[in-house]
């Protein structure tokens, strides 16, 4: 009787787990369709809405969705006439981490708005693309200490030995104490990664 009862309990548990696994698979299969609808909705808003706040919110939402299918529409949004939309697009592109966004983010490094430039620098660091080091190095001498600090952090994230000497100079000579400290940290981080 005990062996029969044990076999019955085992079969019941396997059946229950199988049903649970099937339900989970069905739920996961439905999830992309839900995300896809949001992707299309936010993409359309970003492309077509006249309200800059709505476009900015759509760019932020696209970054939060985490779907790299949003990269082309976000890259186009880096050329939006509103600076808050460009800033949100840069942040979203950094979140998505797709290196194909690099050229559009590099174009934002010349944006007249400091916040847009800063977000583009952060995003380039998050891409961790060594090919972007030459684009970031000139920012180590930007007139804004905020931009210099962002460039130091981005170069530290990328971790390229090609940036080491420039970062050492910033760590020794920058006029801003915070920039010097972050440059020294970036140098240590890169040196540790290279060894």
N, C-alpha and C positions, 0 to 999 in steps of 0.2 A: 504494500500500500504506500509506503514512504517513497519508493522509487517511482511509482506511477504519479504520485502527487508532485514530486520534484520535476519530473519530465513535463507535467502539465504547466507548472509555474514557469519553467524555462521557455516553453513554447509561447505562453501568454506574454512574457516579457519581450521575446523576439518579435512577436506580432505587433505589440504596442510600439516598440522602437521602430519597426518597419513603417508603421503608420505615421509616426512622428517624423521620420526621415522623409517620407513621401510628402507630407504636408510642408516641411521645410523646403524641399526642392521646388514645389509648386509656388511657394511664397517667393523664393529667389528668382524663379522664372518670371514672375509678374513684376518684380522690382525694376528691371531695366525699362519696362514699358512706362512705369510711373515716372522714373527719372528722365526718360526720353521726352515725355510730355512737358516736364518742367524746363528741360533744356530748350525745346522749341519755343516755349512761351517766353522765357527770359531772353533768348536770342532775338526773337521778333521785337520785343520791347526795346532791346539795345539798338537794333537796327532802325526802328521805325518811329519810336515815341518822340514827341516834340518836347516833352518835359525832361529837362536834364536830371532832375532828382530821380525820376523813374528809370532813366538809363543808367544812372550811377548804381541804384539799387539792383538793377538787373545784372550789371557787371559783377557786383559783389556776390549775388546769388549764384551766378555761373561758377565763380571760383569755389564757392562752398559745395556745389554739387560734385566737384571733383572729376568731371567728365572731360577728357581731353578733346572730345568732339567740339567743345566750345572754343578751342584755341583760335580758329580762323576769325570768328566774330569778335572775340576779344582783341585780337591783333588789329582788326579794323577799328575798334573803339579807341585804340591808342591815338587815333587821328581825329577824335571827336572835338568839336569846337569848345566844349566845356572842360575846364581843367579838372573838376571833381570826377568826371567820367573817365578821363585819361588816367587819373590817379587810381581809381577803382579797377580799371582794366589792367593796369600794371600789377597791382597787388594780386588780382585773380590769376594772372599769368604766372606770377611767382609761385602761388599755391599749387598750380597745376604742374609746374616743373617741366614743361615741354620745351626742349631746346630750340625747336623751330620758331619760337617766339623771340629768340635772341635779337634778330635784326630790328624788329619793331620796338623792343625795349631799348636797344642802343639809340635809336632815333629819339627816344624820349630824354636821353641824357642832355640834349640841347634845348629842352622845353624851357620856356620863360618862367614857369612856375616852379619854385624850389621844391614844393611838396611832391609834385609830379616827378621831378628828377630824382628825389630821394627814394620814392617808391620804385622807380625803374632800377635804381642801383640795388636796392634790396632784392628785387625780383631776379636780377642778373646773378646775384650771389646764390640765390636759392636754386638756380639752374645748374650751378656747379660745373659750368662749362669753361674749361681752360682756354678755349678760343676767345673768350670775352675779356681775358686779362688785359690785352692791349687797349681795350675800350675803357676799362676802369682805371688804369694807371694815371692818366692825366687828371682824374678827379681828386687825386691825393694832394693836389695843389689848388683846389677850388677855393674861391674866396669865402664860401660858407663852411664853417666848422662842422655843421650837421652833415653836409654832403661828404666832406672828407672822412668823417666818422663812419658814415654808411659805406663808403668805398673801402675803407680799411676792413670793416666787418665782412663785406662781400668778398674781398680778396682772401680773407682768412677762411671763409667757407669754401671757396674754390680750392684753396690749398695748393696752389701752384708754386713751385720753386722759382718760377720766372718773376714772381712778385716780391721775393724775399729782400733783395737789396733795397728796393724802393720803400718797402715797409720798415726796414731797419732805419733808413734815413728819417722817415716820419716819426718813428719811435724816439729818435734822438733830437729832432729839430722842430717839430711842429709847435706852433705857438700856443696851441690849446692842450691843456693837461689831459683831458679825457681822450682826445685823439691820440696823443702819445701813448697813453696807457693801453688803449685798444690795439694800437699798432704793435706794441710790445707783446701783447697776448697773441695776436695773429702770427707774429714771427715765431713764438714758442710753439704754437699749434702746428704751423707748417713744418718747422724743423723736426718736431716729434713724428709727424706723418711721413716725412722723407726718410728718416732713419730706419 
